[in-house]
Amino acid sequence: MKIGIGSDHAGFRYKQAIIAYLKEGGHEVVDFGTDSEEACDYPVFIRPVAVAVAKGEVERGIVLGGSGNGEAITANRVAGCRCALVFSEDTAKWGRMHNDANCISIGERTISEEFALKLVQIWLDTPFEGGRHVHRIHLIDHPEGG
């Protein structure tokens, strides 16, 4: 799977660990930055991941920061990107099953690196459930009712 990834300085360490984990698992990774722990503005690195997901340039996206909140908000401002803030096994699983999340956001300051890798794998392995959720996804992507 081709996966885009981006972080700010507060998510940089986990971004590097996740890149190595994904490559070890046979995935192709597109790194949108940042390239260090030097302070930076997260939208500069998060928005390009979300755009790549929305355009189909990558199949999924992972964005990281300190809490993951601003990163999820930024990604969700891009139409066609559905980014779930994940911090538990259930949020990773339900983000895929119920929301067809094509992007996840992780806060480096909120969970351990080992647990972050576990959540990435759960999200990658979980299929979209479909059914009653299809109409809801349509309403997310088309709020005007179209």
TORLOMI-537972 format. One record per residue (C-alpha): residue in three letters; x negated, y negated, z. Coordinates in nm, 4 decimals, padded with zeros to 6 digits. Example, Ala and Ser with C-alpha at 12.3 -4.5 7.8 and 13.67 -1.06 7.14 Angstrom:
2
r ALA&east -01.2300&north 00.4500&up 00.7800
r SER&east -01.3670&north 00.1060&up 00.7140
***
This chain:
146
r MET&east 00.0000&north 00.0000&up 00.0000
r LYS&east -00.1205&north -00.3534&up -00.0762
r ILE&east -00.0971&north -00.5659&up 00.2397
r GLY&east -00.1629&north -00.9384&up 00.2836
r ILE&east -00.2979&north -01.0607&up 00.6158
r GLY&east -00.3679&north -01.3999&up 00.7664
r SER&east -00.4375&north -01.5555&up 01.1032
r ASP&east -00.5439&north -01.8651&up 01.2812
r HIS&east -00.8420&north -01.8753&up 01.5177
r ALA&east -00.6401&north -01.7211&up 01.8038
r GLY&east -00.5561&north -01.4136&up 01.5955
r PHE&east -00.8876&north -01.3756&up 01.4162
r ARG&east -01.0290&north -01.0892&up 01.6261
r TYR&east -00.7187&north -00.8721&up 01.5834
r LYS&east -00.7015&north -00.9615&up 01.2147
r GLN&east -01.0483&north -00.8178&up 01.1658
r ALA&east -00.9575&north -00.5013&up 01.3603
r ILE&east -00.6329&north -00.4571&up 01.1647
r ILE&east -00.8124&north -00.5024&up 00.8314
r ALA&east -01.0584&north -00.2255&up 00.9243
r TYR&east -00.7715&north -00.0028&up 01.0439
r LEU&east -00.5696&north -00.0552&up 00.7258
r LYS&east -00.8667&north 00.0084&up 00.4974
r GLU&east -00.9491&north 00.3250&up 00.6919
r GLY&east -00.5902&north 00.4325&up 00.6255
r GLY&east -00.6360&north 00.3859&up 00.2509
r HIS&east -00.4525&north 00.0541&up 00.2158
r GLU&east -00.5632&north -00.2343&up -00.0024
r VAL&east -00.5914&north -00.5556&up 00.2017
r VAL&east -00.5811&north -00.9145&up 00.0807
r ASP&east -00.7263&north -01.1450&up 00.3484
r PHE&east -00.5864&north -01.4985&up 00.3350
r GLY&east -00.8121&north -01.6219&up 00.6194
r THR&east -00.9107&north -01.7760&up 00.8525
r ASP&east -01.2709&north -01.6651&up 00.8548
r SER&east -01.3733&north -01.7450&up 01.2137
r GLU&east -01.2560&north -01.8269&up 01.5650
r GLU&east -01.3070&north -02.1978&up 01.4965
r ALA&east -00.9874&north -02.3936&up 01.5733
r CYS&east -00.7605&north -02.4344&up 01.2705
r ASP&east -00.3981&north -02.4941&up 01.1725
r TYR&east -00.2123&north -02.1633&up 01.1336
r PRO&east 00.0341&north -02.2682&up 00.8573
r VAL&east -00.2606&north -02.3085&up 00.6181
r PHE&east -00.3327&north -01.9335&up 00.6431
r ILE&east 00.0128&north -01.7945&up 00.7178
r ARG&east 00.2198&north -01.9548&up 00.4413
r PRO&east 00.0087&north -01.7983&up 00.1609
r VAL&east 00.0694&north -01.4517&up 00.3087
r ALA&east 00.4454&north -01.5125&up 00.3147
r VAL&east 00.4426&north -01.6490&up -00.0408
r ALA&east 00.2494&north -01.3444&up -00.1628
r VAL&east 00.5058&north -01.1166&up 00.0056
r ALA&east 00.7996&north -01.3088&up -00.1422
r LYS&east 00.6484&north -01.3035&up -00.4934
r GLY&east 00.5695&north -00.9320&up -00.4717
r GLU&east 00.1954&north -00.9910&up -00.5019
r VAL&east 00.1562&north -00.7774&up -00.1892
r GLU&east 00.4027&north -00.5170&up -00.0618
r ARG&east 00.3900&north -00.6337&up 00.2997
r GLY&east 00.2304&north -00.9002&up 00.5159
r ILE&east 00.0818&north -00.9266&up 00.8623
r VAL&east 00.0302&north -01.2626&up 01.0311
r LEU&east -00.1419&north -01.3254&up 01.3623
r GLY&east -00.1942&north -01.6005&up 01.6144
r GLY&east -00.2049&north -01.6523&up 01.9884
r SER&east 00.1618&north -01.5790&up 02.0560
r GLY&east 00.2778&north -01.4946&up 01.7047
r ASN&east 00.5723&north -01.7326&up 01.7376
r GLY&east 00.4535&north -02.0152&up 01.5140
r GLU&east 00.3266&north -01.7654&up 01.2620
r ALA&east 00.6647&north -01.5888&up 01.2428
r ILE&east 00.8439&north -01.9225&up 01.2100
r THR&east 00.6099&north -02.0318&up 00.9309
r ALA&east 00.6457&north -01.7038&up 00.7416
r ASN&east 01.0240&north -01.7086&up 00.7737
r ARG&east 01.0408&north -02.0525&up 00.6110
r VAL&east 00.9470&north -01.8821&up 00.2819
r ALA&east 01.2545&north -01.7428&up 00.1049
r GLY&east 01.2212&north -01.3699&up 00.0514
r CYS&east 00.9863&north -01.3161&up 00.3440
r ARG&east 01.1462&north -01.1513&up 00.6475
r CYS&east 00.8940&north -01.1662&up 00.9299
r ALA&east 00.9573&north -00.9897&up 01.2608
r LEU&east 00.7711&north -01.0921&up 01.5754
r VAL&east 00.6592&north -00.7563&up 01.7145
r PHE&east 00.5508&north -00.6950&up 02.0721
r SER&east 00.6960&north -00.3512&up 02.1517
r GLU&east 00.7459&north -00.0208&up 01.9765
r ASP&east 01.1163&north -00.0996&up 01.9450
r THR&east 01.0650&north -00.4434&up 01.7870
r ALA&east 00.8269&north -00.2931&up 01.5301
r LYS&east 01.0684&north -00.0091&up 01.4532
r TRP&east 01.3884&north -00.2165&up 01.4497
r GLY&east 01.2271&north -00.4900&up 01.2409
r ARG&east 01.1919&north -00.2355&up 00.9617
r MET&east 01.5045&north -00.0276&up 01.0231
r HIS&east 01.7521&north -00.3118&up 01.0668
r ASN&east 01.5917&north -00.6150&up 00.9031
r ASP&east 01.3788&north -00.4601&up 00.6275
r ALA&east 01.0940&north -00.6734&up 00.7648
r ASN&east 00.8362&north -00.7077&up 00.4910
r CYS&east 00.6100&north -00.9030&up 00.7242
r ILE&east 00.5230&north -00.8844&up 01.0931
r SER&east 00.3743&north -01.1335&up 01.3333
r ILE&east 00.1556&north -01.0331&up 01.6271
r GLY&east 00.0287&north -01.2462&up 01.9149
r GLU&east -00.3297&north -01.1619&up 02.0077
r ARG&east -00.2842&north -01.3155&up 02.3521
r THR&east 00.0226&north -01.1034&up 02.4291
r ILE&east -00.0750&north -00.7370&up 02.3735
r SER&east -00.3875&north -00.5221&up 02.3653
r GLU&east -00.5733&north -00.4568&up 02.0405
r GLU&east -00.5023&north -00.0853&up 02.0687
r PHE&east -00.1303&north -00.1522&up 02.1066
r ALA&east -00.1347&north -00.3983&up 01.8148
r LEU&east -00.2767&north -00.1250&up 01.5906
r LYS&east -00.0082&north 00.1148&up 01.7122
r LEU&east 00.2654&north -00.1390&up 01.6282
r VAL&east 00.1216&north -00.1899&up 01.2802
r GLN&east 00.1364&north 00.1852&up 01.2195
r ILE&east 00.4939&north 00.2137&up 01.3499
r TRP&east 00.5988&north -00.0704&up 01.1188
r LEU&east 00.4234&north 00.0885&up 00.8212
r ASP&east 00.5796&north 00.4296&up 00.8871
r THR&east 00.9370&north 00.3179&up 00.9562
r PRO&east 01.1778&north 00.3095&up 00.6609
r PHE&east 01.4600&north 00.0603&up 00.6143
r GLU&east 01.7804&north 00.2224&up 00.7368
r GLY&east 02.0053&north 00.0635&up 00.4739
r GLY&east 02.3773&north 00.1117&up 00.5292
r ARG&east 02.5460&north -00.1704&up 00.7181
r HIS&east 02.2173&north -00.3628&up 00.7234
r VAL&east 02.2050&north -00.4161&up 00.3451
r HIS&east 02.4832&north -00.6760&up 00.3562
r ARG&east 02.3131&north -00.8533&up 00.6473
r ILE&east 01.9828&north -00.8708&up 00.4600
r HIS&east 02.1707&north -01.0177&up 00.1635
r LEU&east 02.3169&north -01.2845&up 00.3928
r ILE&east 01.9697&north -01.3644&up 00.5295
r ASP&east 01.8278&north -01.4025&up 00.1802
r HIS&east 02.1355&north -01.5827&up 00.0433
r PRO&east 02.2838&north -01.7988&up 00.3236
r GLU&east 02.5043&north -01.9834&up 00.0731
r GLY&east 02.6945&north -01.6562&up 00.0266
r GLY&east 02.5706&north -01.5834&up -00.3270
***
